[in-house]
Amino acid sequence: MRLSRVAAAMLAVLTLSVAGLTAGCSRVVDGTAQADGNKPGTAITKDGAGIQIGYPDAPAQIELFTEPQCPACAHLQHESGDAIAAAVGQGRLAVTYRPLTFLDRSVTEYSARVANALFLAAGPGTTGTAFQAFVQDLWGHQQPEGSAGPSDDAIAAMASESGVGSEQTDKIAAGDKAIDAGQLNDANAGLLSETQYEVSTPAVYDLVGEQVVDTSDPDWLAKLLATPQS
């Protein structure tokens, strides 16, 4: 059983440990979807630190912890993003994205701005599959760690091309603030620290089976979707 999510988020102690592509990027240490009629939607979770995409009652449910500058996170989207999108669209999977920002050292706040854009993108007018396309576009155009990162206009253009709602896209372009990046990072690192000592991204947690998913297995998603859900 996982510990109190709120308490863990407040008590998490973070110690930096950045690893390579294979090991991932690391730092030691619910909501109702609605969009576009009957299509799987997007919504910010009740704790304010995640974005759920897909039908809330989908048989498979995961949390995906990710960092905008993490190369291993980009690799995960490259390898599994299309399959995630298909499963969300088919109603077989709901994904709660939980962004972290611990690699942010640039004055342009690369990770913070991307994470903020994800929260701005969620809500009515953005389907789950459009949000997933936005995620894949962002991580597919990932810039080197420590760089300035994409401009707000560039992020907004990716959102628009991915099918994110126009109201949300306008807010992204304007740089509207949706989250406090530091509090977001602490909250999601705290949640992740409940399941593993080293808070490392990417990390996938199976909310139904209550276990960490081994994403180094190329068939991790297929196996997850094939597992009988109670």
C-alpha positions, 0 to 999 in steps of 0.5 A: 500500500502506498503511503499518504500521497499528500504527506509524502509530497510534503516530506520528500527529501531530494538529492540530485543524481542525474543518470544517462539515457539507459538509467534515466534522469533521476533525483534521489530523494483524481479528476474527471476527464472531459473533452469533445463529447464522447472522446477520451478527455483530459483533466487536472487531477484533484491533487493539482500535480497531474494531468489525466488523459483518457477515460477515468474508468479505463481498465488500465491506469498508470502514472507516468513521471517525466522531466522535459529535459530528460533524454530517457523520457524522450526515448520512452515517448519515441518507443511507446508514445504511439501505442499509448495514444492508441490505447488511450483512444480505444478506452483501454488506458488512462494515463496520469502525467506527473511532470518534474522539473529537477533538471531546470538550471537555465534562466529560461526555465525550460522544464518549468515552462514545458510543465506549465504548458502541459497544465494549460493544455488540459481541460475541455477542448483537448482530447486525450489523444491530442494531449498525448500528441502534444507530449510526443511533439514536445519530447520529440523536439527536446533540446539539450539539457541546460539549453534555453528550450523552446519559446512559449510561441514554439510550444504553443505552435506544437500544441496547436498542431497536436490538436490542443484547444485554441483557448488553451493554446492562446494561454500557452503562447501568452505564458500564463501561469498554471502551476508553481514549478517548485511545488509541482516537482516536490509533490511528484517527487514525493509521490514517486519516492513512495515506490522507489528510493531513487526518484528517477524519470521516466517512471511508470506506476501501475495504479491497478496492480500497485507496482512500478512498471519495468519500462526497460522491457520493450513489451511493457505496455502490451503486457500491462494492457494484457493483464486482467484488471480487477 
